[in-house]
Amino acid sequence: MSCGNAHETDCSEVLDHLYEYLDNEMSDDACAKFKQHFDECHPCLEKYGLEQAVKKLVKRCCGQDDVPSDLRSKVLTRIELIREGEVASFPGPLEGGDATTAAS
């Protein structure tokens, strides 16, 4: 998606990293670039607003459910392994088995 106007930060880059922005997982410099982009680009601002609303809705409707501690631990371990490059980042089961059984 692009609004057709030139920006310091391209629309596709902003949209590719939108959830990192929404989740405050970006550096202050990157956040400032994204905020500037939203100030200049109405289509991206609309997409940001929509995704922000969806995130709030999900939190409100599903935010009360407790996550089993063993699942949380497995997910966090998997994320760390992926970040360290020790595990492929494709979806697979968190508990033993191979990727072919996860799809069934």
C-alpha positions as CSV (number, residue, x, y, z in Angstrom):
1,M,0.0,0.0,0.0
2,S,1.2,3.5,-0.7
3,C,-0.6,6.8,-0.7
4,G,1.4,7.9,-3.7
5,N,3.3,10.6,-1.9
6,A,7.0,10.5,-1.1
7,H,7.8,10.1,2.6
8,E,11.1,9.7,4.5
9,T,9.8,6.3,5.7
10,D,8.0,4.3,3.0
11,C,4.4,3.2,3.6
12,S,5.2,-0.4,3.1
13,E,7.9,-0.3,5.8
14,V,5.5,1.4,8.2
15,L,2.8,-1.2,7.6
16,D,5.3,-4.1,7.8
17,H,6.3,-3.0,11.3
18,L,3.0,-1.6,12.5
19,Y,2.5,-4.1,15.3
20,E,6.0,-3.4,16.6
21,Y,5.0,0.2,16.8
22,L,1.6,-0.6,18.4
23,D,3.4,-2.9,21.0
24,N,6.1,-0.3,21.8
25,E,8.8,-2.7,20.6
26,M,10.7,-0.1,18.6
27,S,13.5,2.3,19.4
28,D,12.6,5.9,20.2
29,D,14.1,7.0,16.9
30,A,12.0,4.5,14.9
31,C,8.9,5.5,16.8
32,A,9.5,9.2,16.0
33,K,9.9,8.3,12.3
34,F,6.6,6.3,12.3
35,K,4.8,9.1,14.1
36,Q,6.0,11.6,11.5
37,H,4.8,9.3,8.8
38,F,1.4,9.0,10.4
39,D,1.2,12.8,10.6
40,E,1.9,13.0,6.9
41,C,0.0,10.0,5.5
42,H,-3.7,9.6,6.0
43,P,-4.1,6.1,4.6
44,C,-1.4,4.7,7.0
45,L,-2.9,6.7,9.9
46,E,-6.3,5.1,9.2
47,K,-4.7,1.6,9.1
48,Y,-2.9,2.4,12.4
49,G,-6.2,3.5,13.9
50,L,-8.0,0.4,12.7
51,E,-5.3,-2.0,14.0
52,Q,-5.1,-0.1,17.3
53,A,-8.9,-0.5,17.7
54,V,-8.7,-4.2,16.9
55,K,-5.9,-4.7,19.5
56,K,-8.0,-2.9,22.1
57,L,-11.0,-5.0,21.3
58,V,-9.1,-8.2,21.5
59,K,-7.6,-7.2,24.8
60,R,-11.0,-6.2,26.2
61,C,-12.7,-9.4,25.0
62,C,-9.8,-11.9,25.6
63,G,-7.5,-10.2,28.0
64,Q,-9.0,-11.8,31.1
65,D,-8.1,-15.4,30.1
66,D,-5.1,-16.8,32.0
67,V,-2.4,-18.4,29.9
68,P,-1.1,-21.7,31.3
69,S,2.4,-21.0,32.7
70,D,3.8,-24.0,30.8
71,L,2.5,-22.7,27.5
72,R,3.9,-19.2,28.2
73,S,7.2,-20.7,29.1
74,K,7.3,-22.8,25.9
75,V,6.4,-19.8,23.7
76,L,9.0,-17.5,25.3
77,T,11.7,-20.2,25.0
78,R,10.8,-20.7,21.3
79,I,11.0,-16.9,20.7
80,E,14.4,-16.8,22.3
81,L,15.6,-19.7,20.2
82,I,14.4,-18.1,17.0
83,R,16.0,-14.8,17.9
84,E,19.3,-16.6,18.5
85,G,19.0,-18.4,15.2
86,E,18.9,-21.9,16.8
87,V,15.5,-22.8,15.5
88,A,13.8,-22.1,12.1
89,S,11.1,-19.4,12.4
90,F,8.4,-21.3,10.6
91,P,5.3,-22.3,12.5
92,G,5.6,-25.6,14.2
93,P,4.2,-27.4,17.3
94,L,5.5,-26.2,20.7
95,E,5.4,-29.7,22.0
96,G,7.5,-32.3,20.2
97,G,6.6,-33.7,16.8
98,D,7.3,-32.2,13.5
99,A,5.8,-29.4,11.4
100,T,3.7,-31.8,9.3
101,T,1.7,-32.9,12.4
102,A,1.0,-29.3,13.4
103,A,-0.9,-28.6,10.2
104,S,-3.3,-31.5,10.7
